[in-house]
Amino acid sequence: MVRYSKLAFRTLVRKYGCDLCYTPMIVAADFVRSAKARDSEFTTNKGDHPLIVQFAAKEAQVLCDAARIVCPFADGIDLNCGCPQRWAMAEGYGACLINKPELVRDMVRHVRNQIDNPRFSVSIKIRIHEDLKRTVDLCQKAEATGVSWITVHGRSVEERHQPVHYDAIKIIKQSMSIPIVANGDIKTLKDAENVHHLTGADGIMVARGLLANPAMFAGYEETPLKCIQDWVDIALEHGTPFTCFHHHLMYMMERITSKQEKKVFNVLSSTSAVLDYLKDHYGV
């Protein structure tokens, strides 16, 4: 989740039962080249584990160099082969990599060969092909190269809001011996349990569902006020920029505020205004 799954938010969801957190997708070439990019894109602390750093990459050695930088501070890296955004595809990143299984295999192999720590994971996140045989082939090639697990978003590159193909994730799971993680349209803990049952997946990854309700994995149907209070405390402690701080609250409060309240809250323009609003309306 570019811009959103940074350290402060990871700290919040860990309090509510999230077992494994990913950084936002980071462009590996920029990360390796620029100290400024490293400082702005990657922050962590002792409590931020287990942690996977997700990279956009298209060159094996660049991905290796990025992995080597984060290896002392993280538990693994993930190669993004699923992002369908136009800019990523145009640059040769993200979901276009599902059509380049040899390149994916080469990148995984290079990291495996150059990172000495045997406990350091190397995973990939993919979308599916229209022809599922191609997806299974990609996954099996990655498995043979030593990938730790594969996260499958059950839509093709062209699909955005169409139903997720959980049946496809099930077929991929049955074709592999490494763990498969299911992703796509999971908004509640019940959804997570249902998708686990439907696919047989070894894990469930959630993105937008956790933005809307960071306490989802703890069984809450909607964001509890305690979670909003925790976010305020954590965000202020971490010095979270106002826009990020505010946007997270807009997501969290989507289901618990009226249209009229949204009109007021969503145009607040300072941390102090947000804090006053939360205190006056919610006692937070």
TIDOMAR-698168 format. One record per residue (C-alpha): chain; residue in three letters; x, y, z; residue number from 1. Coordinates in nm, 2 decimals. Layout:
N
('A', 'ALA', (X, Y, Z), NUM);
...
END
This chain:
284
('A', 'MET', (0.00, 0.00, 0.00), 1);
('A', 'VAL', (0.21, 0.29, -0.13), 2);
('A', 'ARG', (0.22, 0.57, 0.12), 3);
('A', 'TYR', (0.00, 0.39, 0.37), 4);
('A', 'SER', (0.17, 0.08, 0.52), 5);
('A', 'LYS', (0.45, 0.28, 0.68), 6);
('A', 'LEU', (0.59, 0.22, 1.03), 7);
('A', 'ALA', (0.32, 0.40, 1.23), 8);
('A', 'PHE', (0.04, 0.21, 1.06), 9);
('A', 'ARG', (0.23, -0.12, 1.09), 10);
('A', 'THR', (0.27, -0.05, 1.46), 11);
('A', 'LEU', (-0.11, 0.00, 1.49), 12);
('A', 'VAL', (-0.22, -0.32, 1.31), 13);
('A', 'ARG', (0.03, -0.53, 1.50), 14);
('A', 'LYS', (-0.16, -0.42, 1.82), 15);
('A', 'TYR', (-0.47, -0.58, 1.67), 16);
('A', 'GLY', (-0.36, -0.92, 1.56), 17);
('A', 'CYS', (-0.17, -0.87, 1.23), 18);
('A', 'ASP', (0.10, -1.14, 1.22), 19);
('A', 'LEU', (0.32, -1.02, 0.94), 20);
('A', 'CYS', (0.35, -0.67, 0.79), 21);
('A', 'TYR', (0.48, -0.54, 0.45), 22);
('A', 'THR', (0.63, -0.20, 0.38), 23);
('A', 'PRO', (0.48, 0.00, 0.09), 24);
('A', 'MET', (0.62, -0.10, -0.25), 25);
('A', 'ILE', (0.97, 0.06, -0.29), 26);
('A', 'VAL', (1.14, 0.11, -0.63), 27);
('A', 'ALA', (1.46, -0.09, -0.58), 28);
('A', 'ALA', (1.67, 0.12, -0.82), 29);
('A', 'ASP', (1.59, 0.45, -0.65), 30);
('A', 'PHE', (1.64, 0.28, -0.31), 31);
('A', 'VAL', (1.99, 0.16, -0.40), 32);
('A', 'ARG', (2.09, 0.49, -0.57), 33);
('A', 'SER', (1.97, 0.75, -0.32), 34);
('A', 'ALA', (2.03, 0.78, 0.05), 35);
('A', 'LYS', (1.74, 1.03, 0.05), 36);
('A', 'ALA', (1.51, 0.76, -0.09), 37);
('A', 'ARG', (1.62, 0.51, 0.17), 38);
('A', 'ASP', (1.56, 0.76, 0.45), 39);
('A', 'SER', (1.21, 0.85, 0.33), 40);
('A', 'GLU', (1.09, 0.51, 0.21), 41);
('A', 'PHE', (1.22, 0.27, 0.49), 42);
('A', 'THR', (1.19, 0.32, 0.86), 43);
('A', 'THR', (1.16, 0.05, 1.12), 44);
('A', 'ASN', (1.22, -0.02, 1.49), 45);
('A', 'LYS', (1.27, -0.32, 1.72), 46);
('A', 'GLY', (0.90, -0.39, 1.75), 47);
('A', 'ASP', (0.85, -0.39, 1.38), 48);
('A', 'HIS', (0.89, -0.77, 1.32), 49);
('A', 'PRO', (0.83, -0.99, 1.13), 50);
('A', 'LEU', (0.87, -0.74, 0.85), 51);
('A', 'ILE', (0.88, -0.79, 0.47), 52);
('A', 'VAL', (1.02, -0.51, 0.25), 53);
('A', 'GLN', (0.84, -0.51, -0.08), 54);
('A', 'PHE', (1.04, -0.40, -0.39), 55);
('A', 'ALA', (0.95, -0.31, -0.75), 56);
('A', 'ALA', (1.24, -0.43, -0.95), 57);
('A', 'LYS', (1.33, -0.55, -1.30), 58);
('A', 'GLU', (1.70, -0.63, -1.27), 59);
('A', 'ALA', (1.84, -0.91, -1.06), 60);
('A', 'GLN', (2.15, -0.73, -0.93), 61);
('A', 'VAL', (1.96, -0.42, -0.84), 62);
('A', 'LEU', (1.71, -0.63, -0.64), 63);
('A', 'CYS', (2.01, -0.81, -0.47), 64);
('A', 'ASP', (2.17, -0.48, -0.38), 65);
('A', 'ALA', (1.84, -0.35, -0.22), 66);
('A', 'ALA', (1.79, -0.68, -0.04), 67);
('A', 'ARG', (2.15, -0.66, 0.10), 68);
('A', 'ILE', (2.08, -0.31, 0.24), 69);
('A', 'VAL', (1.76, -0.41, 0.43), 70);
('A', 'CYS', (1.87, -0.76, 0.53), 71);
('A', 'PRO', (2.00, -0.65, 0.88), 72);
('A', 'PHE', (1.67, -0.48, 0.96), 73);
('A', 'ALA', (1.40, -0.70, 0.80), 74);
('A', 'ASP', (1.30, -1.06, 0.78), 75);
('A', 'GLY', (1.26, -1.09, 0.41), 76);
('A', 'ILE', (1.19, -0.92, 0.08), 77);
('A', 'ASP', (0.90, -0.95, -0.16), 78);
('A', 'LEU', (0.92, -0.89, -0.53), 79);
('A', 'ASN', (0.60, -0.71, -0.65), 80);
('A', 'CYS', (0.47, -0.88, -0.96), 81);
('A', 'GLY', (0.11, -0.77, -0.91), 82);
('A', 'CYS', (0.09, -0.39, -0.92), 83);
('A', 'PRO', (-0.13, -0.30, -1.22), 84);
('A', 'GLN', (-0.08, 0.08, -1.21), 85);
('A', 'ARG', (0.01, 0.22, -1.55), 86);
('A', 'TRP', (0.33, 0.39, -1.43), 87);
('A', 'ALA', (0.47, 0.07, -1.29), 88);
('A', 'MET', (0.38, -0.14, -1.60), 89);
('A', 'ALA', (0.53, 0.13, -1.82), 90);
('A', 'GLU', (0.86, 0.11, -1.63), 91);
('A', 'GLY', (0.87, -0.27, -1.65), 92);
('A', 'TYR', (0.77, -0.32, -1.29), 93);
('A', 'GLY', (0.47, -0.49, -1.11), 94);
('A', 'ALA', (0.22, -0.70, -1.29), 95);
('A', 'CYS', (0.40, -0.71, -1.63), 96);
('A', 'LEU', (0.65, -0.94, -1.46), 97);
('A', 'ILE', (0.40, -1.23, -1.46), 98);
('A', 'ASN', (0.47, -1.25, -1.83), 99);
('A', 'LYS', (0.84, -1.28, -1.77), 100);
('A', 'PRO', (0.88, -1.60, -1.56), 101);
('A', 'GLU', (1.25, -1.64, -1.65), 102);
('A', 'LEU', (1.33, -1.28, -1.53), 103);
('A', 'VAL', (1.14, -1.35, -1.20), 104);
('A', 'ARG', (1.32, -1.68, -1.16), 105);
('A', 'ASP', (1.66, -1.50, -1.22), 106);
('A', 'MET', (1.58, -1.23, -0.97), 107);
('A', 'VAL', (1.48, -1.48, -0.70), 108);
('A', 'ARG', (1.79, -1.69, -0.77), 109);
('A', 'HIS', (2.03, -1.40, -0.75), 110);
('A', 'VAL', (1.89, -1.29, -0.41), 111);
('A', 'ARG', (1.90, -1.65, -0.28), 112);
('A', 'ASN', (2.26, -1.68, -0.39), 113);
('A', 'GLN', (2.38, -1.35, -0.25), 114);
('A', 'ILE', (2.21, -1.32, 0.09), 115);
('A', 'ASP', (2.38, -1.54, 0.34), 116);
('A', 'ASN', (2.11, -1.55, 0.60), 117);
('A', 'PRO', (1.91, -1.88, 0.55), 118);
('A', 'ARG', (1.62, -1.74, 0.75), 119);
('A', 'PHE', (1.58, -1.43, 0.52), 120);
('A', 'SER', (1.27, -1.50, 0.31), 121);
('A', 'VAL', (1.23, -1.42, -0.06), 122);
('A', 'SER', (0.87, -1.41, -0.17), 123);
('A', 'ILE', (0.67, -1.28, -0.47), 124);
('A', 'LYS', (0.32, -1.13, -0.51), 125);
('A', 'ILE', (0.14, -1.19, -0.83), 126);
('A', 'ARG', (-0.18, -1.15, -1.03), 127);
('A', 'ILE', (-0.33, -1.43, -1.24), 128);
('A', 'HIS', (-0.33, -1.48, -1.62), 129);
('A', 'GLU', (-0.65, -1.53, -1.82), 130);
('A', 'ASP', (-0.49, -1.87, -1.90), 131);
('A', 'LEU', (-0.43, -2.01, -1.55), 132);
('A', 'LYS', (-0.18, -2.27, -1.68), 133);
('A', 'ARG', (0.06, -1.98, -1.73), 134);
('A', 'THR', (0.02, -1.87, -1.37), 135);
('A', 'VAL', (0.08, -2.22, -1.24), 136);
('A', 'ASP', (0.39, -2.24, -1.46), 137);
('A', 'LEU', (0.52, -1.91, -1.33), 138);
('A', 'CYS', (0.47, -2.03, -0.97), 139);
('A', 'GLN', (0.63, -2.36, -1.02), 140);
('A', 'LYS', (0.94, -2.19, -1.18), 141);
('A', 'ALA', (0.96, -1.96, -0.88), 142);
('A', 'GLU', (0.93, -2.25, -0.64), 143);
('A', 'ALA', (1.21, -2.44, -0.81), 144);
('A', 'THR', (1.43, -2.14, -0.77), 145);
('A', 'GLY', (1.37, -2.13, -0.39), 146);
('A', 'VAL', (1.10, -1.87, -0.34), 147);
('A', 'SER', (0.97, -1.89, 0.02), 148);
('A', 'TRP', (0.60, -1.83, -0.05), 149);
('A', 'ILE', (0.38, -1.67, -0.32), 150);
('A', 'THR', (0.09, -1.42, -0.25), 151);
('A', 'VAL', (-0.18, -1.45, -0.52), 152);
('A', 'HIS', (-0.42, -1.16, -0.59), 153);
('A', 'GLY', (-0.70, -1.34, -0.76), 154);
('A', 'ARG', (-0.76, -1.10, -1.05), 155);
('A', 'SER', (-0.60, -1.05, -1.39), 156);
('A', 'VAL', (-0.40, -0.73, -1.47), 157);
('A', 'GLU', (-0.71, -0.58, -1.64), 158);
('A', 'GLU', (-0.95, -0.66, -1.36), 159);
('A', 'ARG', (-1.01, -0.39, -1.09), 160);
('A', 'HIS', (-1.34, -0.43, -0.91), 161);
('A', 'GLN', (-1.46, -0.76, -1.07), 162);
('A', 'PRO', (-1.51, -1.05, -0.83), 163);
('A', 'VAL', (-1.19, -1.22, -0.72), 164);
('A', 'HIS', (-1.12, -1.56, -0.87), 165);
('A', 'TYR', (-1.08, -1.76, -0.55), 166);
('A', 'ASP', (-1.12, -2.08, -0.75), 167);
('A', 'ALA', (-0.80, -1.99, -0.93), 168);
('A', 'ILE', (-0.61, -1.94, -0.60), 169);
('A', 'LYS', (-0.73, -2.29, -0.50), 170);
('A', 'ILE', (-0.59, -2.44, -0.82), 171);
('A', 'ILE', (-0.26, -2.27, -0.77), 172);
('A', 'LYS', (-0.25, -2.38, -0.40), 173);
('A', 'GLN', (-0.31, -2.74, -0.51), 174);
('A', 'SER', (-0.03, -2.72, -0.77), 175);
('A', 'MET', (0.24, -2.61, -0.52), 176);
('A', 'SER', (0.42, -2.74, -0.22), 177);
('A', 'ILE', (0.53, -2.40, -0.08), 178);
('A', 'PRO', (0.29, -2.17, 0.11), 179);
('A', 'ILE', (0.03, -1.98, -0.09), 180);
('A', 'VAL', (-0.12, -1.66, 0.05), 181);
('A', 'ALA', (-0.46, -1.54, -0.08), 182);
('A', 'ASN', (-0.54, -1.17, -0.15), 183);
('A', 'GLY', (-0.83, -0.97, -0.28), 184);
('A', 'ASP', (-1.15, -0.82, -0.14), 185);
('A', 'ILE', (-1.12, -0.93, 0.22), 186);
('A', 'LYS', (-1.30, -0.68, 0.44), 187);
('A', 'THR', (-1.37, -0.87, 0.76), 188);
('A', 'LEU', (-1.23, -1.15, 0.97), 189);
('A', 'LYS', (-1.52, -1.37, 0.85), 190);
('A', 'ASP', (-1.42, -1.30, 0.49), 191);
('A', 'ALA', (-1.06, -1.41, 0.58), 192);
('A', 'GLU', (-1.19, -1.73, 0.73), 193);
('A', 'ASN', (-1.42, -1.79, 0.42), 194);
('A', 'VAL', (-1.14, -1.73, 0.17), 195);
('A', 'HIS', (-0.91, -1.97, 0.37), 196);
('A', 'HIS', (-1.18, -2.23, 0.35), 197);
('A', 'LEU', (-1.25, -2.17, -0.02), 198);
('A', 'THR', (-0.89, -2.17, -0.13), 199);
('A', 'GLY', (-0.70, -2.38, 0.12), 200);
('A', 'ALA', (-0.44, -2.10, 0.13), 201);
('A', 'ASP', (-0.18, -2.09, 0.41), 202);
('A', 'GLY', (-0.24, -1.73, 0.48), 203);
('A', 'ILE', (-0.45, -1.42, 0.41), 204);
('A', 'MET', (-0.32, -1.08, 0.30), 205);
('A', 'VAL', (-0.54, -0.78, 0.35), 206);
('A', 'ALA', (-0.47, -0.42, 0.22), 207);
('A', 'ARG', (-0.78, -0.19, 0.18), 208);
('A', 'GLY', (-0.98, -0.39, 0.43), 209);
('A', 'LEU', (-0.72, -0.30, 0.70), 210);
('A', 'LEU', (-0.71, 0.06, 0.59), 211);
('A', 'ALA', (-1.09, 0.07, 0.66), 212);
('A', 'ASN', (-1.06, -0.13, 0.98), 213);
('A', 'PRO', (-0.71, -0.17, 1.13), 214);
('A', 'ALA', (-0.87, -0.39, 1.41), 215);
('A', 'MET', (-1.01, -0.64, 1.16), 216);
('A', 'PHE', (-0.79, -0.93, 1.26), 217);
('A', 'ALA', (-0.89, -0.88, 1.62), 218);
('A', 'GLY', (-1.25, -0.96, 1.51), 219);
('A', 'TYR', (-1.40, -0.61, 1.51), 220);
('A', 'GLU', (-1.66, -0.55, 1.24), 221);
('A', 'GLU', (-1.58, -0.18, 1.22), 222);
('A', 'THR', (-1.30, 0.04, 1.36), 223);
('A', 'PRO', (-1.35, 0.08, 1.74), 224);
('A', 'LEU', (-1.29, 0.41, 1.90), 225);
('A', 'LYS', (-1.00, 0.26, 2.10), 226);
('A', 'CYS', (-0.82, 0.19, 1.77), 227);
('A', 'ILE', (-0.87, 0.55, 1.66), 228);
('A', 'GLN', (-0.73, 0.66, 1.99), 229);
('A', 'ASP', (-0.43, 0.43, 1.94), 230);
('A', 'TRP', (-0.37, 0.57, 1.59), 231);
('A', 'VAL', (-0.37, 0.93, 1.72), 232);
('A', 'ASP', (-0.12, 0.83, 1.99), 233);
('A', 'ILE', (0.11, 0.63, 1.75), 234);
('A', 'ALA', (0.09, 0.88, 1.47), 235);
('A', 'LEU', (0.18, 1.18, 1.69), 236);
('A', 'GLU', (0.46, 0.98, 1.85), 237);
('A', 'HIS', (0.61, 0.89, 1.51), 238);
('A', 'GLY', (0.57, 1.25, 1.37), 239);
('A', 'THR', (0.34, 1.12, 1.09), 240);
('A', 'PRO', (0.29, 1.39, 0.83), 241);
('A', 'PHE', (-0.06, 1.55, 0.85), 242);
('A', 'THR', (-0.19, 1.43, 0.51), 243);
('A', 'CYS', (-0.11, 1.07, 0.60), 244);
('A', 'PHE', (-0.24, 1.10, 0.95), 245);
('A', 'HIS', (-0.57, 1.25, 0.82), 246);
('A', 'HIS', (-0.62, 1.01, 0.53), 247);
('A', 'HIS', (-0.58, 0.71, 0.76), 248);
('A', 'LEU', (-0.85, 0.86, 0.99), 249);
('A', 'MET', (-1.08, 0.92, 0.69), 250);
('A', 'TYR', (-1.05, 0.55, 0.59), 251);
('A', 'MET', (-1.10, 0.43, 0.95), 252);
('A', 'MET', (-1.41, 0.65, 1.01), 253);
('A', 'GLU', (-1.57, 0.58, 0.67), 254);
('A', 'ARG', (-1.82, 0.33, 0.82), 255);
('A', 'ILE', (-1.89, 0.51, 1.15), 256);
('A', 'THR', (-1.96, 0.86, 1.03), 257);
('A', 'SER', (-2.26, 1.02, 0.85), 258);
('A', 'LYS', (-2.23, 1.20, 0.51), 259);
('A', 'GLN', (-2.26, 1.53, 0.69), 260);
('A', 'GLU', (-1.98, 1.44, 0.94), 261);
('A', 'LYS', (-1.76, 1.34, 0.65), 262);
('A', 'LYS', (-1.81, 1.67, 0.47), 263);
('A', 'VAL', (-1.67, 1.85, 0.78), 264);
('A', 'PHE', (-1.40, 1.60, 0.88), 265);
('A', 'ASN', (-1.26, 1.54, 0.54), 266);
('A', 'VAL', (-1.17, 1.90, 0.47), 267);
('A', 'LEU', (-1.00, 1.97, 0.81), 268);
('A', 'SER', (-0.65, 2.11, 0.73), 269);
('A', 'SER', (-0.44, 2.08, 1.04), 270);
('A', 'THR', (-0.35, 1.83, 1.31), 271);
('A', 'SER', (-0.50, 2.05, 1.58), 272);
('A', 'ALA', (-0.83, 2.08, 1.40), 273);
('A', 'VAL', (-0.85, 1.70, 1.36), 274);
('A', 'LEU', (-0.77, 1.65, 1.73), 275);
('A', 'ASP', (-1.03, 1.91, 1.84), 276);
('A', 'TYR', (-1.29, 1.74, 1.61), 277);
('A', 'LEU', (-1.22, 1.39, 1.75), 278);
('A', 'LYS', (-1.23, 1.52, 2.11), 279);
('A', 'ASP', (-1.56, 1.71, 2.06), 280);
('A', 'HIS', (-1.74, 1.44, 1.86), 281);
('A', 'TYR', (-1.60, 1.11, 1.99), 282);
('A', 'GLY', (-1.42, 1.19, 2.32), 283);
('A', 'VAL', (-1.10, 1.07, 2.16), 284);
END
